[in-house]
Amino acid sequence: EVQLVESGGGLVQPGGSLRLSCAASGFTFSNYWMTWVRQAPGKGLEWVASLKQDGNEKHYVGSVEGRFTISGDNAKNSLLLQMNSLSADDTAVYYCARGLTPGTFDIWGLGTVVAVSS
Amino acid sequence: EIVLTQSPATLSLSPGERATLSCRASQTISNLLAWYQQKPGQAPRLLIYDASNRATGFPARFSGSGSGTDFTLTISSLEPEDFAVYYCQHRYNWPLTFGGGTKVEIK
């Protein structure tokens, strides 16, 4: 079964850091673009970052540029999101998603909750 | 950044009725538009990609159309399980963006 499972979310103070992981199974991870999408409480979806299969191309939404880093570990079939300098605006459910194409997401995880608060 | 504007924000309909959802892009995006369905407490699901291609698992009552700047998602006859929020999203360039969503609710 094709599956994505996120982990690493939690409560963090403003200015703090968190690292999210996404474990992939049921498909060849190294063949796909992978993406993080987030959803603030009661709000819509926001694309956060995408990573090309070979790791040599990364894209970020402007609001996280310089603070978040997306990376992948093909040996472990996992996607990571290192989040630094967190603020309340980063509070959201973070979803990991597989790219049917670089920008179309056909498989989603259940999400992990990140709450930034003092 | 390409802005996607979805209308209406809320659509109140009864089962069996036809639903027509709109997504307008702030510039041309060819046919590089997807639609997602999201139910409360669940992750989004890919519904339509590249404007008119239905994703695996969705029945033929769902259809997408459009190109350039104007796109439409049509549900020909609403079933109880179709009441949800629908988002459009482009992949024309970076940054990728989503529309604000249309909630299809039971009237």
Interface residues (C-beta under 8 A of the other chain):
Chain A: V37 G44 L45 E46 W47 S50 H59 Y60 V61 G62 Y95 L100 T101 P102 G103 T104 F105 D106 W108 G109 L110 G111
Chain B: E1 L32 A34 Y36 Q38 A43 P44 R45 L46 Y49 D50 A55 T56 Y87 Q89 H90 R91 W94 P95 L96 T97 F98 G99 G100 G101
